[in-house]
């Protein structure tokens, strides 16, 4: 259900954003989503009925100002707060990124590796993805040591998991079924 809600809000924001501000809004959304995801105190303060609405708005204004996003982002966050949808911010950021990429004719791709990739490997993987998908790609690289080895690639809604952790989880599931 959050995905459908996130897409609607992302479409609404996308309709309000000037073409020149797309990158700034995307970066601001991503920074706000990370702040909400990482800070339990922030999540609690914006969700708690004990905190006055004006105080919540002050916190959001300060966060939006700190991210350097355009004013439309601050107004958008106020609407999210009013409609109790601030928890959907990470999904909204992803949906907005997809809309921005579609407008540019590119495909967003998230790559998570067990270890940070050097520039040469990133460049090679970017070229491979571009030729495989037959379009320009916007690749975001992340690292997660818990994957042990390999890559997890997300293209749109599809996830291709070539990690050791993923293989072990699939093997465990097969053994449990049998």
N, C-alpha and C positions, 0 to 999 in steps of 0.2 A: 504494500500500500504506500509506503514512503516513496518508492520510485515514481509512482504516478503523480503524487503530490509534488515531488521535487521537480519533475518535468514541467508541470503547470507553472510553478513559481519561476523556474528558469526561463520558460517562454515569455512570461510576463516581464521579467527583468530584461531579457534580450530585446524585447520590443521597446523598452524605455532607453536603452543605451545607444549613444551615438556610436557610429562605426569607429571613430578614433579612440573611444574610451574602452573598447572591448578588452584589450589586454590589461588595462589598469583595473577594470572590474573583476576580471578573472583572477588576477593576482590578489586583489583584496578579498575576494570570496575564499580563495584557497587559504590565505592567512587567517581569516576569521574562522573557517572550518577547523583549521589546526588548533587554534586557540580554544575553541569550544570542545574539541575532542580531547585535548591534552589536559585541560584544567578542570578538575572536579569542582573547585570552588566557583569558577565562572559558571559552569553548568548549573550548579545549585542556586547561585544568586539570581540567574535569569529565569529559572523555573520555579523558584520558591514564592508562594503567595505571601510569605512574611516580608518580602522585600517590596517596597513601594514601586509602582510603575515608573515614577519619575527617576528613581535611583537606577532602575534597570536601563532606562533610556540614556542616562548619563554614562553608564558603563559602556553601553553600545556605541554612543557617540565617541567616547575616548578610544575605543578599539578601532572604529572605522577611521578615525583621524590618524591613528598610529599606523594603519596599513597603507595610508596614502591613497586610498581609493577615491574616485570622484563622489560628489555629493549625492548622486543617485543611489549609491551603495548604502549610505547612511539611512536614507529614506526607506529603502527596501528592507533593511534590517529592522527598522521600526515597525514595518508592516508584518514581518515575520514574528516579531515579539507580540504584537497586538493579536495575531491569529494563532499564537502558541505553536509556531512552526520553526522556531530557532533550532530545534534538535535535528531538523532536516537539512541543515546548512551543508554538511559534507556531500550529501546526495545532490543538492541544488548546485553546488560548485562543479561536480562532475557533469551534470546535465548541461550546465551553461558552457562548460568547456567543449562538450560535443557539439552544441549549437554553433559556437564560434568556429570550431574546426570545419564543420559542414559549410558554413558561409565562405570560408577560405578555400574550400576544396581539399582539405587535408583530413587525415584520419588520426585521432589521438590514440596513442599506444602507451601503456604503462608496462615497464619492465622491472621486475624485482629479481635481483641476483643475490646469491648467498654472500658474495664479497663484492666490494666496489669494483666497477669495471674501469679500466684505463681508457683514455680517449680513442686509441686505435680500435679497441674492441667495440666501443660504442659506435664509432663511425661505420665499422663493418656491419654491425647488427642493424643499424639504421638503413644502410644500403640494401641489405637482405630483405628487411621488412618492406621497404619501398618497392622492390621488384616483385615480392610475393603478393603484395596487396594491389599492385598496379596503380598507386597513387602516392602523393606526398604524405609523409607521416610526421606527426609531432610526438616525439618519444620523450617520456619522462623516466629517468632511471632512478631506482631506489636500491638500497641494500638491506638485507635481513639475514643475519647470521643463523637464525633458527632454521633456515631452509637447508642447511648443511652443504649442498652443492646444487648447481643447475640454475635454471631460469624459470620464472613464471611470467607469462606475457598475457596482458589483457588488451584485446582489441574489441572495442564496443562492449557488448554484453558477453562475449566469448572469452573464456580463460583457458589458456594452454599451459598446463603445469608439467614442466620437465624437471622438477626438483626432486632431490632424494627424499625429502620429507613427504612430498606428495606421493611418490612411489611406495614408500613405507605405509602410508595411510591407506592407499588402495589395496595393498597386499593384506593389511590387517582386516579391512572390510571383507575381502574375499574369504579369508580364513574363518572369519566369524560366521559368514553365510553358510559355509560348507560344513 
